[in-house]
Amino acid sequence: MLFIQSLDTFYHKQERSSEYARLRSGDVFRKIDCSKIKECDVFAQLLYFRYGDEERAMRAQLYSETYRAYGQNIFTEGTRDRYDNYNRLLKFIRIFKAEEGYKIMFCDENVEWCPTKRRGRNEAFNNANSIYYHRDRLNETAFILKKNQYGRITYNNRYVDPDSQNWYYGWHVYNLINCDLADCKEKMFFVKNPDYEYKQLLDLR
């Protein structure tokens, strides 16, 4: 099985200081409630954070937590409906089964509320059957996780509120482990240096 912990921290301009940046860079894993894990192909813990109104900088506070089980339908690069991909799959990553384990790819979703227009390496550029065919967009392998290996993806981005048109920012972390359900622990993501790390800057204009 593949276990994923997703940490999404959203913040505003006043929280872009070096003090807040240090807090974010050190906040890359949290506990997981193992009793909520179900046997499936891919299981994810989705955590959402934001900062409070404290006068001094403090670690972002959790405001939403979801546990989600995925079946075989998660092993896809998605469809040409970019909004469906963003909401149905795990945003900005794609997962494929590989002979060695799981291949984890990072891709630019290119949806309106995060118009990154990120250029970069596209591994499917010449694949006529891919939604990324002949597109100058970021779409590359972050790493391949073999049994009992742990990988971490971190990226940041800027977003626009579709109603107010105000900009806000995001710091995002994916922790991924390829292991059996019996090996899951409450602090299984508490590893400072995982086997693989992938970092990406999208758009912070």
MISE-123635 format. One record per residue: residue number from 1; x, y, z of N, C-alpha, C in turn. Coordinates in pm, whole numbers, padded with zeros to 5 digits, always signed. Example, Ala and Ser with C-alpha at 12.3 -4.5 7.8 and 13.67 -1.06 7.14 Angstrom:
residues 2
+-----+--------+--------+--------+--------+--------+--------+--------+--------+--------+
:   k :    n_u :    n_v :    n_w :   ca_u :   ca_v :   ca_w :    c_u :    c_v :    c_w :
+-----+--------+--------+--------+--------+--------+--------+--------+--------+--------+
:   1 : +01319 : -00569 : +00780 : +01230 : -00450 : +00780 : +01320 : -00330 : +00780 :
:   2 : +01285 : -00225 : +00708 : +01367 : -00106 : +00714 : +01290 : +00003 : +00787 :
+-----+--------+--------+--------+--------+--------+--------+--------+--------+--------+
END
This chain:
residues 205
+-----+--------+--------+--------+--------+--------+--------+--------+--------+--------+
:   k :    n_u :    n_v :    n_w :   ca_u :   ca_v :   ca_w :    c_u :    c_v :    c_w :
+-----+--------+--------+--------+--------+--------+--------+--------+--------+--------+
:   1 : +00083 : -00121 : +00000 : +00000 : +00000 : +00000 : +00086 : +00125 : +00000 :
:   2 : +00026 : +00231 : -00049 : +00093 : +00361 : -00045 : +00016 : +00450 : +00051 :
:   3 : +00087 : +00506 : +00148 : +00026 : +00595 : +00247 : +00078 : +00737 : +00223 :
:   4 : -00015 : +00831 : +00222 : +00020 : +00970 : +00192 : -00033 : +01061 : +00300 :
:   5 : +00052 : +01152 : +00345 : +00008 : +01259 : +00434 : +00027 : +01390 : +00359 :
:   6 : -00081 : +01465 : +00345 : -00076 : +01592 : +00274 : -00097 : +01706 : +00372 :
:   7 : -00001 : +01800 : +00377 : -00012 : +01917 : +00463 : -00021 : +02041 : +00375 :
:   8 : -00133 : +02111 : +00381 : -00154 : +02234 : +00305 : -00167 : +02350 : +00402 :
:   9 : -00070 : +02441 : +00400 : -00073 : +02559 : +00486 : -00097 : +02682 : +00400 :
:  10 : -00204 : +02755 : +00427 : -00238 : +02873 : +00350 : -00214 : +02999 : +00434 :
:  11 : -00161 : +03103 : +00371 : -00127 : +03223 : +00445 : -00135 : +03346 : +00355 :
:  12 : -00123 : +03465 : +00418 : -00137 : +03590 : +00346 : -00004 : +03667 : +00345 :
:  13 : -00005 : +03782 : +00283 : +00117 : +03859 : +00261 : +00191 : +03889 : +00390 :
:  14 : +00116 : +03923 : +00496 : +00180 : +03959 : +00623 : +00250 : +03841 : +00690 :
:  15 : +00224 : +03719 : +00640 : +00287 : +03600 : +00697 : +00395 : +03544 : +00606 :
:  16 : +00451 : +03629 : +00522 : +00559 : +03588 : +00433 : +00697 : +03617 : +00492 :
:  17 : +00704 : +03664 : +00615 : +00830 : +03703 : +00677 : +00919 : +03581 : +00700 :
:  18 : +01047 : +03607 : +00726 : +01143 : +03499 : +00751 : +01106 : +03419 : +00874 :
:  19 : +01044 : +03484 : +00973 : +01004 : +03415 : +01096 : +00898 : +03309 : +01065 :
:  20 : +00799 : +03346 : +00987 : +00697 : +03249 : +00947 : +00754 : +03144 : +00854 :
:  21 : +00846 : +03185 : +00766 : +00907 : +03089 : +00673 : +00982 : +02981 : +00748 :
:  22 : +01051 : +03017 : +00857 : +01122 : +02918 : +00939 : +01024 : +02821 : +01004 :
:  23 : +00910 : +02873 : +01049 : +00809 : +02786 : +01108 : +00756 : +02686 : +01006 :
:  24 : +00731 : +02735 : +00884 : +00679 : +02646 : +00780 : +00780 : +02539 : +00741 :
:  25 : +00906 : +02579 : +00726 : +01008 : +02484 : +00681 : +01033 : +02374 : +00783 :
:  26 : +00999 : +02398 : +00908 : +01018 : +02297 : +01012 : +00892 : +02217 : +01042 :
:  27 : +00783 : +02249 : +00975 : +00655 : +02184 : +01002 : +00620 : +02096 : +00882 :
:  28 : +00683 : +01979 : +00873 : +00669 : +01897 : +00753 : +00608 : +01759 : +00781 :
:  29 : +00564 : +01734 : +00902 : +00496 : +01607 : +00931 : +00410 : +01622 : +01056 :
:  30 : +00306 : +01542 : +01063 : +00217 : +01538 : +01179 : +00182 : +01393 : +01209 :
:  31 : +00118 : +01369 : +01322 : +00074 : +01234 : +01359 : -00039 : +01190 : +01268 :
:  32 : -00056 : +01058 : +01256 : -00167 : +01002 : +01181 : -00243 : +00906 : +01271 :
:  33 : -00375 : +00909 : +01263 : -00460 : +00819 : +01342 : -00469 : +00686 : +01266 :
:  34 : -00392 : +00588 : +01309 : -00386 : +00459 : +01238 : -00520 : +00385 : +01239 :
:  35 : -00606 : +00415 : +01335 : -00735 : +00346 : +01343 : -00826 : +00384 : +01226 :
:  36 : -00794 : +00493 : +01159 : -00878 : +00538 : +01047 : -00829 : +00486 : +00912 :
:  37 : -00715 : +00420 : +00910 : -00661 : +00369 : +00784 : -00737 : +00245 : +00740 :
:  38 : -00771 : +00241 : +00613 : -00842 : +00126 : +00556 : -00754 : +00057 : +00454 :
:  39 : -00776 : -00073 : +00437 : -00702 : -00149 : +00336 : -00750 : -00103 : +00198 :
:  40 : -00657 : -00052 : +00118 : -00691 : -00002 : -00016 : -00561 : +00012 : -00094 :
:  41 : -00570 : +00064 : -00216 : -00450 : +00083 : -00296 : -00367 : +00200 : -00247 :
:  42 : -00434 : +00313 : -00221 : -00367 : +00434 : -00172 : -00454 : +00495 : -00064 :
:  43 : -00393 : +00528 : +00049 : -00468 : +00591 : +00159 : -00403 : +00725 : +00192 :
:  44 : -00486 : +00829 : +00208 : -00432 : +00963 : +00231 : -00494 : +01030 : +00352 :
:  45 : -00410 : +01100 : +00425 : -00453 : +01188 : +00533 : -00433 : +01331 : +00481 :
:  46 : -00541 : +01407 : +00469 : -00536 : +01541 : +00412 : -00557 : +01643 : +00524 :
:  47 : -00454 : +01724 : +00549 : -00456 : +01822 : +00657 : -00447 : +01963 : +00600 :
:  48 : -00529 : +02055 : +00655 : -00530 : +02194 : +00609 : -00504 : +02286 : +00727 :
:  49 : -00412 : +02381 : +00708 : -00369 : +02470 : +00816 : -00378 : +02616 : +00775 :
:  50 : -00390 : +02701 : +00876 : -00380 : +02846 : +00856 : -00333 : +02908 : +00987 :
:  51 : -00291 : +03033 : +00978 : -00239 : +03102 : +01097 : -00351 : +03174 : +01171 :
:  52 : -00336 : +03181 : +01303 : -00434 : +03250 : +01386 : -00405 : +03399 : +01392 :
:  53 : -00467 : +03465 : +01489 : -00453 : +03611 : +01502 : -00357 : +03650 : +01614 :
:  54 : -00268 : +03557 : +01652 : -00174 : +03586 : +01760 : -00079 : +03699 : +01720 :
:  55 : -00035 : +03777 : +01819 : +00055 : +03889 : +01792 : +00193 : +03840 : +01751 :
:  56 : +00235 : +03723 : +01799 : +00365 : +03670 : +01761 : +00346 : +03548 : +01670 :
:  57 : +00448 : +03520 : +01594 : +00440 : +03410 : +01498 : +00433 : +03276 : +01572 :
:  58 : +00335 : +03195 : +01535 : +00318 : +03063 : +01594 : +00289 : +02964 : +01483 :
:  59 : +00313 : +02837 : +01510 : +00291 : +02733 : +01411 : +00147 : +02736 : +01361 :
:  60 : +00128 : +02709 : +01234 : -00005 : +02710 : +01175 : -00096 : +02610 : +01246 :
:  61 : -00223 : +02646 : +01255 : -00320 : +02564 : +01327 : -00407 : +02485 : +01231 :
:  62 : -00437 : +02361 : +01269 : -00520 : +02274 : +01188 : -00665 : +02323 : +01188 :
:  63 : -00728 : +02333 : +01069 : -00869 : +02369 : +01063 : -00952 : +02265 : +00988 :
:  64 : -00886 : +02168 : +00924 : -00962 : +02063 : +00856 : -00875 : +01940 : +00840 :
:  65 : -00935 : +01823 : +00863 : -00863 : +01696 : +00850 : -00956 : +01594 : +00785 :
:  66 : -00908 : +01528 : +00681 : -00986 : +01428 : +00610 : -00901 : +01305 : +00584 :
:  67 : -00961 : +01188 : +00597 : -00895 : +01063 : +00561 : -00966 : +01008 : +00439 :
:  68 : -00890 : +00968 : +00337 : -00951 : +00925 : +00212 : -00884 : +00800 : +00157 :
:  69 : -00967 : +00703 : +00117 : -00917 : +00581 : +00057 : -00937 : +00588 : -00094 :
:  70 : -00834 : +00549 : -00170 : -00840 : +00551 : -00316 : -00822 : +00408 : -00368 :
:  71 : -00891 : +00379 : -00477 : -00876 : +00250 : -00542 : -00787 : +00261 : -00665 :
:  72 : -00807 : +00171 : -00760 : -00726 : +00169 : -00881 : -00742 : +00297 : -00963 :
:  73 : -00851 : +00370 : -00942 : -00876 : +00491 : -01020 : -00777 : +00604 : -00991 :
:  74 : -00696 : +00588 : -00888 : -00597 : +00690 : -00857 : -00474 : +00679 : -00946 :
:  75 : -00454 : +00564 : -01009 : -00335 : +00542 : -01091 : -00357 : +00592 : -01234 :
:  76 : -00357 : +00722 : -01250 : -00383 : +00784 : -01380 : -00320 : +00923 : -01384 :
:  77 : -00292 : +00971 : -01503 : -00245 : +01109 : -01516 : -00362 : +01205 : -01527 :
:  78 : -00485 : +01152 : -01522 : -00603 : +01237 : -01527 : -00660 : +01248 : -01668 :
:  79 : -00750 : +01343 : -01683 : -00815 : +01366 : -01812 : -00788 : +01509 : -01857 :
:  80 : -00845 : +01546 : -01970 : -00827 : +01683 : -02020 : -00912 : +01784 : -01943 :
:  81 : -00998 : +01736 : -01854 : -01076 : +01824 : -01767 : -00991 : +01859 : -01646 :
:  82 : -00920 : +01969 : -01652 : -00822 : +02002 : -01547 : -00888 : +02027 : -01412 :
:  83 : -01013 : +02075 : -01408 : -01081 : +02099 : -01282 : -01119 : +01967 : -01215 :
:  84 : -01160 : +01870 : -01295 : -01192 : +01738 : -01242 : -01067 : +01674 : -01183 :
:  85 : -00955 : +01687 : -01251 : -00829 : +01632 : -01201 : -00792 : +01694 : -01067 :
:  86 : -00806 : +01826 : -01058 : -00766 : +01899 : -00938 : -00846 : +01853 : -00816 :
:  87 : -00974 : +01824 : -00837 : -01061 : +01789 : -00725 : -01070 : +01639 : -00698 :
:  88 : -01058 : +01557 : -00802 : -01078 : +01413 : -00785 : -00949 : +01341 : -00746 :
:  89 : -00836 : +01389 : -00797 : -00707 : +01326 : -00768 : -00634 : +01405 : -00661 :
:  90 : -00514 : +01367 : -00630 : -00431 : +01443 : -00537 : -00362 : +01553 : -00616 :
:  91 : -00389 : +01676 : -00581 : -00344 : +01788 : -00664 : -00191 : +01795 : -00675 :
:  92 : -00148 : +01821 : -00796 : -00008 : +01840 : -00834 : +00076 : +01713 : -00832 :
:  93 : +00020 : +01599 : -00793 : +00097 : +01475 : -00806 : +00012 : +01370 : -00878 :
:  94 : +00082 : +01279 : -00944 : +00018 : +01165 : -01009 : +00092 : +01039 : -00964 :
:  95 : +00018 : +00930 : -00948 : +00073 : +00806 : -00893 : +00054 : +00694 : -00995 :
:  96 : +00158 : +00616 : -01015 : +00150 : +00502 : -01106 : +00217 : +00382 : -01041 :
:  97 : +00163 : +00264 : -01067 : +00228 : +00143 : -01019 : +00348 : +00114 : -01108 :
:  98 : +00458 : +00079 : -01047 : +00579 : +00043 : -01120 : +00625 : -00093 : -01071 :
:  99 : +00708 : -00157 : -01150 : +00759 : -00289 : -01111 : +00831 : -00282 : -00979 :
: 100 : +00897 : -00170 : -00954 : +00974 : -00155 : -00830 : +00888 : -00109 : -00713 :
: 101 : +00767 : -00059 : -00740 : +00683 : -00006 : -00633 : +00583 : +00095 : -00687 :
: 102 : +00600 : +00223 : -00650 : +00512 : +00330 : -00696 : +00595 : +00443 : -00755 :
: 103 : +00556 : +00486 : -00875 : +00621 : +00602 : -00936 : +00537 : +00725 : -00903 :
: 104 : +00602 : +00824 : -00845 : +00534 : +00947 : -00805 : +00580 : +01060 : -00899 :
: 105 : +00483 : +01122 : -00965 : +00516 : +01231 : -01057 : +00461 : +01363 : -01003 :
: 106 : +00529 : +01471 : -01038 : +00482 : +01605 : -01003 : +00443 : +01676 : -01132 :
: 107 : +00324 : +01737 : -01131 : +00277 : +01803 : -01253 : +00210 : +01935 : -01219 :
: 108 : +00206 : +02023 : -01316 : +00140 : +02153 : -01301 : -00006 : +02137 : -01340 :
: 109 : -00097 : +02162 : -01246 : -00239 : +02144 : -01272 : -00296 : +02248 : -01369 :
: 110 : -00241 : +02372 : -01363 : -00284 : +02479 : -01456 : -00433 : +02506 : -01447 :
: 111 : -00483 : +02530 : -01326 : -00622 : +02569 : -01308 : -00628 : +02718 : -01277 :
: 112 : -00745 : +02778 : -01297 : -00759 : +02924 : -01292 : -00714 : +02986 : -01162 :
: 113 : -00747 : +02919 : -01049 : -00718 : +02981 : -00920 : -00571 : +02966 : -00879 :
: 114 : -00493 : +02891 : -00955 : -00348 : +02890 : -00932 : -00279 : +02890 : -01069 :
: 115 : -00286 : +03004 : -01140 : -00235 : +03011 : -01278 : -00083 : +03017 : -01283 :
: 116 : -00019 : +02903 : -01259 : +00126 : +02903 : -01247 : +00197 : +02923 : -01381 :
: 117 : +00140 : +02867 : -01487 : +00205 : +02874 : -01619 : +00350 : +02827 : -01609 :
: 118 : +00370 : +02725 : -01530 : +00505 : +02675 : -01501 : +00560 : +02598 : -01620 :
: 119 : +00673 : +02639 : -01668 : +00742 : +02567 : -01774 : +00839 : +02468 : -01709 :
: 120 : +00870 : +02362 : -01780 : +00963 : +02267 : -01722 : +00967 : +02138 : -01800 :
: 121 : +01030 : +02040 : -01742 : +01046 : +01911 : -01807 : +00913 : +01837 : -01815 :
: 122 : +00876 : +01794 : -01933 : +00754 : +01719 : -01955 : +00790 : +01583 : -02013 :
: 123 : +00783 : +01479 : -01930 : +00824 : +01345 : -01974 : +00729 : +01286 : -02079 :
: 124 : +00607 : +01340 : -02087 : +00509 : +01286 : -02183 : +00495 : +01376 : -02306 :
: 125 : +00591 : +01463 : -02329 : +00580 : +01560 : -02438 : +00556 : +01493 : -02573 :
: 126 : +00621 : +01379 : -02598 : +00608 : +01311 : -02728 : +00512 : +01192 : -02725 :
: 127 : +00434 : +01179 : -02619 : +00337 : +01070 : -02607 : +00200 : +01119 : -02654 :
: 128 : +00161 : +01077 : -02774 : +00035 : +01125 : -02833 : -00087 : +01085 : -02753 :
: 129 : -00076 : +00985 : -02666 : -00190 : +00940 : -02586 : -00201 : +01011 : -02452 :
: 130 : -00109 : +01102 : -02425 : -00106 : +01171 : -02296 : -00176 : +01306 : -02304 :
: 131 : -00235 : +01349 : -02192 : -00295 : +01483 : -02187 : -00187 : +01590 : -02188 :
: 132 : -00061 : +01550 : -02170 : +00049 : +01645 : -02172 : +00122 : +01646 : -02307 :
: 133 : +00065 : +01582 : -02406 : +00127 : +01574 : -02538 : +00149 : +01714 : -02597 :
: 134 : +00274 : +01741 : -02633 : +00316 : +01868 : -02694 : +00276 : +01990 : -02611 :
: 135 : +00282 : +01976 : -02479 : +00251 : +02089 : -02391 : +00375 : +02125 : -02311 :
: 136 : +00403 : +02252 : -02308 : +00519 : +02300 : -02234 : +00479 : +02323 : -02088 :
: 137 : +00464 : +02211 : -02017 : +00424 : +02218 : -01877 : +00509 : +02122 : -01795 :
: 138 : +00520 : +02151 : -01667 : +00597 : +02067 : -01577 : +00525 : +01934 : -01555 :
: 139 : +00594 : +01823 : -01583 : +00536 : +01690 : -01566 : +00653 : +01591 : -01561 :
: 140 : +00702 : +01565 : -01439 : +00823 : +01484 : -01427 : +00817 : +01392 : -01307 :
: 141 : +00897 : +01285 : -01312 : +00904 : +01190 : -01201 : +00978 : +01251 : -01083 :
: 142 : +00914 : +01250 : -00968 : +00979 : +01298 : -00846 : +01067 : +01188 : -00788 :
: 143 : +01013 : +01065 : -00779 : +01090 : +00950 : -00731 : +01005 : +00824 : -00747 :
: 144 : +01068 : +00710 : -00731 : +01000 : +00580 : -00729 : +01023 : +00519 : -00591 :
: 145 : +00914 : +00485 : -00524 : +00922 : +00430 : -00389 : +00913 : +00278 : -00391 :
: 146 : +01020 : +00214 : -00348 : +01019 : +00069 : -00330 : +00962 : +00036 : -00193 :
: 147 : +00948 : -00091 : -00163 : +00889 : -00134 : -00036 : +00965 : -00074 : +00082 :
: 148 : +00890 : -00016 : +00174 : +00941 : +00044 : +00297 : +01026 : +00169 : +00274 :
: 149 : +01011 : +00233 : +00160 : +01081 : +00358 : +00135 : +00986 : +00476 : +00156 :
: 150 : +01046 : +00589 : +00191 : +00973 : +00709 : +00230 : +01021 : +00825 : +00143 :
: 151 : +00927 : +00896 : +00082 : +00961 : +01013 : +00002 : +00883 : +01135 : +00048 :
: 152 : +00940 : +01253 : +00023 : +00873 : +01378 : +00062 : +00877 : +01477 : -00054 :
: 153 : +00764 : +01536 : -00083 : +00753 : +01641 : -00184 : +00712 : +01769 : -00114 :
: 154 : +00784 : +01878 : -00138 : +00745 : +02009 : -00086 : +00740 : +02107 : -00201 :
: 155 : +00638 : +02191 : -00200 : +00628 : +02296 : -00302 : +00549 : +02412 : -00246 :
: 156 : +00570 : +02530 : -00302 : +00490 : +02645 : -00262 : +00428 : +02708 : -00386 :
: 157 : +00328 : +02791 : -00363 : +00253 : +02843 : -00475 : +00178 : +02969 : -00433 :
: 158 : +00120 : +03037 : -00531 : +00035 : +03152 : -00504 : -00099 : +03129 : -00572 :
: 159 : -00206 : +03170 : -00505 : -00341 : +03144 : -00553 : -00421 : +03274 : -00559 :
: 160 : -00532 : +03269 : -00631 : -00621 : +03384 : -00639 : -00762 : +03341 : -00599 :
: 161 : -00825 : +03421 : -00514 : -00963 : +03394 : -00476 : -01053 : +03428 : -00594 :
: 162 : -01130 : +03331 : -00647 : -01210 : +03358 : -00766 : -01318 : +03464 : -00746 :
: 163 : -01356 : +03490 : -00619 : -01461 : +03590 : -00592 : -01401 : +03729 : -00566 :
: 164 : -01309 : +03737 : -00471 : -01252 : +03868 : -00435 : -01133 : +03907 : -00521 :
: 165 : -01073 : +03810 : -00590 : -00952 : +03830 : -00670 : -00829 : +03862 : -00585 :
: 166 : -00839 : +03843 : -00454 : -00725 : +03862 : -00366 : -00630 : +03744 : -00377 :
: 167 : -00500 : +03772 : -00362 : -00399 : +03667 : -00368 : -00370 : +03614 : -00229 :
: 168 : -00342 : +03484 : -00221 : -00292 : +03425 : -00098 : -00192 : +03317 : -00136 :
: 169 : -00120 : +03264 : -00037 : -00007 : +03177 : -00063 : -00026 : +03040 : +00001 :
: 170 : +00049 : +02943 : -00050 : +00040 : +02808 : +00003 : +00175 : +02741 : +00015 :
: 171 : +00194 : +02671 : +00126 : +00313 : +02588 : +00150 : +00260 : +02446 : +00163 :
: 172 : +00309 : +02355 : +00079 : +00249 : +02222 : +00069 : +00354 : +02112 : +00085 :
: 173 : +00316 : +02008 : +00156 : +00405 : +01894 : +00181 : +00328 : +01765 : +00156 :
: 174 : +00390 : +01674 : +00082 : +00338 : +01537 : +00069 : +00442 : +01443 : +00130 :
: 175 : +00401 : +01366 : +00230 : +00483 : +01258 : +00282 : +00424 : +01127 : +00232 :
: 176 : +00509 : +01041 : +00172 : +00460 : +00918 : +00110 : +00544 : +00799 : +00155 :
: 177 : +00478 : +00693 : +00197 : +00546 : +00571 : +00241 : +00484 : +00450 : +00172 :
: 178 : +00569 : +00364 : +00121 : +00525 : +00237 : +00061 : +00548 : +00128 : +00165 :
: 179 : +00440 : +00084 : +00231 : +00455 : -00019 : +00334 : +00322 : -00092 : +00353 :
: 180 : +00324 : -00196 : +00434 : +00203 : -00272 : +00464 : +00123 : -00203 : +00574 :
: 181 : -00006 : -00233 : +00577 : -00093 : -00174 : +00678 : -00044 : -00206 : +00819 :
: 182 : +00009 : -00325 : +00839 : +00056 : -00366 : +00972 : +00176 : -00284 : +01019 :
: 183 : +00245 : -00219 : +00927 : +00364 : -00142 : +00962 : +00333 : +00005 : +00991 :
: 184 : +00206 : +00044 : +00981 : +00169 : +00184 : +01005 : +00181 : +00220 : +01153 :
: 185 : +00239 : +00335 : +01179 : +00256 : +00385 : +01315 : +00204 : +00528 : +01322 :
: 186 : +00169 : +00571 : +01442 : +00117 : +00706 : +01463 : +00216 : +00812 : +01414 :
: 187 : +00346 : +00786 : +01435 : +00448 : +00883 : +01396 : +00532 : +00833 : +01279 :
: 188 : +00471 : +00757 : +01189 : +00549 : +00699 : +01080 : +00605 : +00804 : +00983 :
: 189 : +00551 : +00926 : +00987 : +00603 : +01031 : +00900 : +00708 : +01118 : +00970 :
: 190 : +00739 : +01088 : +01097 : +00832 : +01168 : +01174 : +00977 : +01132 : +01140 :
: 191 : +01017 : +01158 : +01018 : +01153 : +01130 : +00975 : +01211 : +01259 : +00916 :
: 192 : +01318 : +01307 : +00974 : +01375 : +01434 : +00928 : +01431 : +01422 : +00787 :
: 193 : +01496 : +01310 : +00759 : +01557 : +01290 : +00627 : +01501 : +01163 : +00563 :
: 194 : +01396 : +01176 : +00480 : +01341 : +01057 : +00414 : +01437 : +01003 : +00308 :
: 195 : +01400 : +00891 : +00248 : +01486 : +00832 : +00144 : +01497 : +00921 : +00021 :
: 196 : +01389 : +00991 : -00012 : +01387 : +01079 : -00128 : +01320 : +01211 : -00092 :
: 197 : +01370 : +01319 : -00149 : +01307 : +01450 : -00134 : +01300 : +01519 : -00269 :
: 198 : +01185 : +01579 : -00296 : +01166 : +01653 : -00421 : +01108 : +01789 : -00382 :
: 199 : +01169 : +01897 : -00432 : +01122 : +02032 : -00400 : +01095 : +02107 : -00530 :
: 200 : +00990 : +02189 : -00527 : +00954 : +02262 : -00648 : +00895 : +02397 : -00613 :
: 201 : +00936 : +02499 : -00685 : +00877 : +02632 : -00674 : +00782 : +02649 : -00792 :
: 202 : +00657 : +02681 : -00764 : +00563 : +02703 : -00874 : +00559 : +02852 : -00906 :
: 203 : +00473 : +02929 : -00841 : +00463 : +03070 : -00879 : +00437 : +03155 : -00756 :
: 204 : +00531 : +03243 : -00722 : +00513 : +03337 : -00611 : +00537 : +03479 : -00660 :
: 205 : +00476 : +03514 : -00771 : +00497 : +03646 : -00829 : +00460 : +03756 : -00731 :
+-----+--------+--------+--------+--------+--------+--------+--------+--------+--------+
END
